[in-house]
Amino acid sequence: MTDLVPTGQGAVEPAFSWSGGGGTLRLGTRTSPLAMVQARAVAERLEAVADVRVEVTGIQTAGDRHQGDLAELGGKGAFMREIDRALITGRVDVAVHCLKDVPGDVPRPNGLVFAAYVARDDTADVMLFPMASRVQRLADLAPGARVGTSAVRRRAQLGQIRPDLCVQYLRGNVNSRLGRLDAGEEFDAIVLARASLGRLGIDRPGEELDIIPAVGSGVLAVDCRSVDSDIVELVRLLDDRETRRCVAAERAMLHALRGHCNSPIAGHARLERDGQLSLRGMVFTRDGSRFVHAQEWAPPDKGPDLGAYVAGDLLRKGARDLIDGIPH
């Protein structure tokens, strides 16, 4: 991990000089094991496409320090503020974020641009069980079984499938969650993103859940200062066109819904075999007992229009009342 070392009166000496080849890029990310693995993978890809050295800089965020409900810090933006600040002030040159952690109701800072959306990874949510448990399926959990997750979207959809379960709040890095699960004292099952297990090299059996992913699920977004045209051009070499088209639809829907961090909103876009872009969106009450659903299709270059249309359909069906009925 690279330390952030200021020079002079609060200024930061730039470490990157790009002139078509050579130089060093400082890449900022959260300090969790998963974030560091993801950042190193992006760093390796940047080094593979250009004559550049990339140093990964770990930055601890308020969201990582706080172990309570993220709503107490204003939502998922708590994972980004310190990294945004480091990028704006020049302490780092690029940054990597899990796109699902980028709020849809808070404008991005002026001067920053997501120059690349890395090709989307697995979007599935999986239910995991204690290693010593004889139960290995959602259907076999007893009524009142304790299931851990921090995502209101997962909580709501589990409430639809098994309203008899006791879904409890669970935060922490992947390994700590697995440790608490295997201890067998707090949880009978937990739900995690399968992509996070794969990126960490954790091979563990689990049951894939038939639920809609989070907006931006499985996507790493690489952030840059828009004025650094050479860096933007370099990072764009990692951009995946299909992922960008899907993200454009999902993020447009999320933005139009104006949900907050406690809003159970799910959205997933994909390119179908006929070449059309599809988008499925859902908005739930906290317990999943009420919901609205919409799905539409559009040409692949019309992602923003598709997202706005699906959001409008959801709002016409009552999404605003569901969102406003949940306290921030």
C-alpha positions as CSV (number, residue, x, y, z in Angstrom):
1,M,0.0,0.0,0.0
2,T,1.4,3.4,-1.0
3,D,1.3,6.2,1.6
4,L,-0.2,9.6,0.6
5,V,2.6,12.0,1.2
6,P,1.9,15.8,0.8
7,T,4.6,18.2,0.0
8,G,4.9,21.9,0.8
9,Q,1.9,23.8,2.2
10,G,-0.7,21.2,1.7
11,A,0.1,20.7,-1.9
12,V,0.8,17.3,-3.4
13,E,3.6,16.7,-5.7
14,P,2.3,15.0,-8.8
15,A,3.9,11.6,-9.4
16,F,2.6,10.9,-12.9
17,S,3.8,12.5,-16.1
18,W,2.2,11.0,-19.2
19,S,3.7,11.7,-22.5
20,G,2.7,8.7,-24.6
21,G,4.8,6.3,-22.6
22,G,6.6,5.9,-19.3
23,G,5.7,7.4,-15.9
24,T,3.8,6.2,-12.8
25,L,0.1,6.2,-12.1
26,R,-1.2,6.2,-8.6
27,L,-4.5,4.3,-8.4
28,G,-6.7,4.9,-5.3
29,T,-9.1,2.4,-3.8
30,R,-10.6,1.3,-0.5
31,T,-8.4,-0.7,1.9
32,S,-10.6,-3.8,2.1
33,P,-9.0,-7.0,0.8
34,L,-11.6,-7.2,-2.0
35,A,-11.1,-3.6,-3.0
36,M,-7.3,-4.1,-3.1
37,V,-7.6,-7.3,-5.2
38,Q,-9.9,-5.5,-7.7
39,A,-7.6,-2.5,-7.9
40,R,-4.5,-4.6,-8.5
41,A,-6.4,-6.4,-11.3
42,V,-7.1,-3.0,-12.9
43,A,-3.5,-1.9,-12.4
44,E,-2.2,-5.0,-14.1
45,R,-4.5,-4.4,-17.1
46,L,-3.3,-0.8,-17.4
47,E,0.3,-1.9,-17.3
48,A,-0.4,-4.5,-20.0
49,V,-1.9,-1.9,-22.4
50,A,0.7,0.9,-22.0
51,D,4.2,1.6,-20.9
52,V,3.2,2.8,-17.5
53,R,3.8,1.7,-13.9
54,V,0.8,1.7,-11.6
55,E,1.0,1.9,-7.8
56,V,-2.1,1.0,-5.8
57,T,-2.8,3.4,-3.0
58,G,-5.2,2.2,-0.2
59,I,-7.4,4.9,1.2
60,Q,-9.6,4.2,4.2
61,T,-13.0,5.6,3.9
62,A,-15.6,6.6,6.5
63,G,-17.8,3.7,5.3
64,D,-15.0,1.2,6.1
65,R,-14.3,2.7,9.5
66,H,-18.0,2.8,10.5
67,Q,-19.5,-0.6,11.3
68,G,-23.1,0.5,11.8
69,D,-25.8,1.2,9.3
70,L,-24.5,3.2,6.4
71,A,-27.6,5.4,6.5
72,E,-26.0,7.0,9.6
73,L,-23.3,8.4,7.3
74,G,-25.5,9.4,4.5
75,G,-25.5,6.1,2.5
76,K,-23.1,4.4,0.1
77,G,-21.3,7.7,-0.7
78,A,-19.4,7.1,2.6
79,F,-17.3,4.6,0.6
80,M,-16.3,7.3,-1.9
81,R,-15.8,10.7,-0.4
82,E,-12.2,10.3,0.7
83,I,-11.2,8.7,-2.6
84,D,-13.0,11.4,-4.6
85,R,-11.1,14.0,-2.5
86,A,-7.7,12.3,-3.1
87,L,-8.4,12.3,-6.9
88,I,-9.6,15.9,-7.0
89,T,-6.6,17.1,-5.0
90,G,-4.1,15.1,-7.1
91,R,-3.1,12.6,-4.4
92,V,-4.0,9.8,-6.8
93,D,-4.4,9.9,-10.6
94,V,-7.1,7.3,-11.0
95,A,-9.5,5.5,-8.7
96,V,-11.5,2.3,-8.8
97,H,-15.0,1.9,-7.5
98,C,-17.6,-0.9,-7.4
99,L,-20.3,0.8,-9.4
100,K,-23.0,-0.6,-7.2
101,D,-21.6,1.6,-4.4
102,V,-21.9,4.8,-6.4
103,P,-25.1,6.6,-5.2
104,G,-27.7,7.4,-7.8
105,D,-29.2,10.4,-5.9
106,V,-25.9,12.3,-5.4
107,P,-24.2,14.1,-8.3
108,R,-20.7,13.1,-9.0
109,P,-18.1,15.8,-8.2
110,N,-17.4,18.3,-11.0
111,G,-14.3,17.4,-13.0
112,L,-14.4,13.7,-12.5
113,V,-15.3,11.2,-15.2
114,F,-15.7,7.4,-15.3
115,A,-13.4,6.8,-18.2
116,A,-13.9,3.0,-18.2
117,Y,-16.4,0.5,-17.1
118,V,-14.5,-2.8,-17.0
119,A,-16.3,-5.8,-18.6
120,R,-19.1,-6.8,-16.2
121,D,-18.4,-9.8,-13.9
122,D,-21.0,-12.3,-12.5
123,T,-24.1,-10.5,-11.1
124,A,-25.5,-13.4,-9.2
125,D,-26.3,-13.3,-5.4
126,V,-25.6,-16.5,-3.6
127,M,-26.8,-17.8,-0.3
128,L,-24.0,-19.5,1.8
129,F,-24.5,-21.8,4.8
130,P,-22.2,-22.7,7.7
131,M,-19.6,-25.3,6.7
132,A,-20.9,-27.6,9.4
133,S,-24.5,-27.2,8.6
134,R,-26.6,-30.0,7.1
135,V,-28.8,-27.3,5.4
136,Q,-27.5,-26.2,2.0
137,R,-30.7,-24.8,0.4
138,L,-32.9,-21.8,1.0
139,A,-36.0,-24.0,0.8
140,D,-34.6,-26.2,3.7
141,L,-34.1,-23.3,6.1
142,A,-36.5,-23.6,9.1
143,P,-39.0,-20.8,9.7
144,G,-37.4,-18.0,11.7
145,A,-33.9,-18.9,10.4
146,R,-31.4,-16.0,10.7
147,V,-30.1,-14.7,7.3
148,G,-27.4,-12.0,7.2
149,T,-27.1,-9.3,4.6
150,S,-26.5,-5.5,4.5
151,A,-28.4,-4.9,1.3
152,V,-32.0,-3.6,1.5
153,R,-32.5,-4.9,-2.0
154,R,-31.7,-8.5,-0.9
155,R,-33.7,-8.1,2.3
156,A,-36.8,-7.1,0.3
157,Q,-36.5,-9.9,-2.3
158,L,-35.9,-12.5,0.4
159,G,-39.0,-11.2,2.1
160,Q,-40.9,-12.0,-1.1
161,I,-39.5,-15.5,-1.3
162,R,-39.5,-16.5,2.4
163,P,-41.3,-13.9,4.5
164,D,-40.9,-16.3,7.5
165,L,-37.1,-15.8,7.7
166,C,-35.4,-13.4,10.1
167,V,-33.2,-11.2,7.9
168,Q,-30.6,-9.5,10.0
169,Y,-28.1,-6.7,9.3
170,L,-24.6,-7.9,8.5
171,R,-21.6,-5.8,7.4
172,G,-17.9,-6.3,7.2
173,N,-15.4,-7.7,4.6
174,V,-16.1,-11.0,2.9
175,N,-13.8,-13.1,5.1
176,S,-15.2,-11.6,8.4
177,R,-18.7,-12.4,7.2
178,L,-17.8,-16.0,6.4
179,G,-16.1,-16.3,9.8
180,R,-19.2,-15.2,11.6
181,L,-21.3,-17.5,9.5
182,D,-19.1,-20.6,10.2
183,A,-19.0,-19.8,13.9
184,G,-22.7,-21.0,13.8
185,E,-23.9,-18.7,16.6
186,E,-25.3,-15.7,14.8
187,F,-26.5,-16.8,11.3
188,D,-28.0,-19.8,9.6
189,A,-27.1,-18.4,6.2
190,I,-25.7,-15.2,4.6
191,V,-26.0,-13.7,1.1
192,L,-23.0,-12.4,-0.8
193,A,-22.2,-11.5,-4.4
194,R,-20.7,-14.4,-6.3
195,A,-18.3,-12.0,-8.0
196,S,-16.7,-11.0,-4.7
197,L,-16.0,-14.7,-3.9
198,G,-14.5,-15.3,-7.3
199,R,-12.3,-12.2,-7.2
200,L,-10.9,-13.3,-3.8
201,G,-10.3,-16.8,-5.0
202,I,-12.8,-18.3,-2.5
203,D,-14.2,-21.6,-3.8
204,R,-17.2,-22.3,-1.7
205,P,-20.6,-24.0,-2.5
206,G,-23.7,-21.8,-2.4
207,E,-27.1,-21.5,-3.8
208,E,-27.7,-18.9,-6.5
209,L,-30.8,-16.8,-5.7
210,D,-33.4,-15.9,-8.3
211,I,-33.4,-12.2,-7.5
212,I,-32.6,-9.1,-9.5
213,P,-29.2,-7.6,-9.0
214,A,-28.3,-4.2,-7.8
215,V,-27.8,-1.4,-10.3
216,G,-24.2,-1.6,-11.4
217,S,-23.7,-5.0,-10.0
218,G,-20.4,-6.7,-11.1
219,V,-19.0,-3.6,-12.7
220,L,-15.8,-1.8,-11.7
221,A,-15.7,1.9,-12.7
222,V,-12.4,3.6,-13.2
223,D,-12.5,7.3,-12.3
224,C,-10.2,10.1,-13.6
225,R,-10.0,13.9,-13.7
226,S,-11.5,15.0,-17.0
227,V,-8.8,17.6,-17.6
228,D,-6.1,14.8,-17.6
229,S,-6.9,13.9,-21.3
230,D,-3.9,11.6,-21.6
231,I,-4.9,9.6,-18.6
232,V,-8.5,9.5,-19.7
233,E,-7.4,8.2,-23.1
234,L,-5.2,5.5,-21.4
235,V,-8.0,4.4,-19.1
236,R,-10.5,4.2,-21.9
237,L,-8.5,1.3,-23.3
238,L,-10.2,-0.8,-20.5
239,D,-13.7,0.4,-21.3
240,D,-16.1,-2.4,-22.4
241,R,-18.8,-1.1,-24.8
242,E,-21.5,-3.6,-23.9
243,T,-21.0,-2.9,-20.2
244,R,-21.2,0.8,-20.7
245,R,-24.4,0.5,-22.7
246,C,-26.0,-1.6,-19.9
247,V,-24.7,0.8,-17.2
248,A,-26.1,3.8,-19.1
249,A,-29.6,2.2,-18.9
250,E,-29.4,1.1,-15.3
251,R,-27.9,4.4,-14.0
252,A,-30.5,6.5,-15.9
253,M,-33.3,4.5,-14.2
254,L,-31.7,4.9,-10.8
255,H,-31.2,8.6,-11.2
256,A,-34.8,9.2,-12.4
257,L,-36.2,7.2,-9.4
258,R,-34.3,9.5,-7.0
259,G,-34.0,6.7,-4.4
260,H,-31.9,7.0,-1.3
261,C,-29.6,4.5,0.4
262,N,-32.5,2.8,2.2
263,S,-34.5,2.3,-1.0
264,P,-34.8,-1.3,-2.1
265,I,-34.3,-0.8,-5.9
266,A,-33.1,-3.5,-8.3
267,G,-32.1,-3.0,-11.9
268,H,-30.4,-5.1,-14.5
269,A,-29.8,-4.4,-18.2
270,R,-28.4,-6.8,-20.7
271,L,-27.9,-7.2,-24.5
272,E,-30.3,-9.9,-25.8
273,R,-29.6,-12.4,-28.6
274,D,-31.5,-10.3,-31.0
275,G,-29.2,-7.3,-30.3
276,Q,-31.8,-5.3,-28.3
277,L,-30.9,-3.9,-24.9
278,S,-33.3,-5.0,-22.2
279,L,-33.8,-3.4,-18.8
280,R,-35.7,-4.9,-15.9
281,G,-36.4,-2.7,-12.8
282,M,-38.1,-3.2,-9.5
283,V,-38.8,-1.1,-6.4
284,F,-39.9,-2.7,-3.1
285,T,-41.1,-1.8,0.3
286,R,-38.5,-2.7,3.0
287,D,-40.0,-6.1,3.7
288,G,-40.8,-6.9,0.1
289,S,-44.6,-7.2,0.7
290,R,-45.3,-4.6,-1.9
291,F,-43.4,-3.9,-5.1
292,V,-43.6,-2.5,-8.7
293,H,-42.0,-4.1,-11.7
294,A,-41.2,-2.9,-15.3
295,Q,-39.3,-4.3,-18.2
296,E,-38.7,-2.7,-21.6
297,W,-36.4,-3.1,-24.7
298,A,-34.6,-0.6,-26.9
299,P,-31.8,-0.3,-29.4
300,P,-28.4,-0.8,-27.7
301,D,-27.3,2.9,-28.2
302,K,-30.5,4.1,-26.4
303,G,-29.6,3.1,-22.9
304,P,-30.3,6.5,-21.2
305,D,-33.7,6.7,-22.9
306,L,-34.5,3.1,-21.9
307,G,-33.6,3.8,-18.3
308,A,-35.7,7.0,-18.2
309,Y,-38.7,5.1,-19.7
310,V,-38.5,2.2,-17.3
311,A,-38.2,4.6,-14.4
312,G,-41.3,6.5,-15.7
313,D,-43.2,3.2,-15.9
314,L,-42.2,2.3,-12.3
315,L,-43.2,5.7,-11.1
316,R,-46.6,5.5,-12.9
317,K,-47.1,2.2,-11.0
318,G,-46.5,3.7,-7.6
319,A,-42.7,3.6,-7.1
320,R,-42.7,7.1,-5.6
321,D,-45.0,6.1,-2.8
322,L,-42.9,3.1,-2.0
323,I,-39.6,5.1,-2.0
324,D,-41.0,8.0,0.1
325,G,-42.6,5.5,2.5
326,I,-39.1,4.4,3.7
327,P,-37.3,6.7,6.1
328,H,-33.8,7.9,5.0
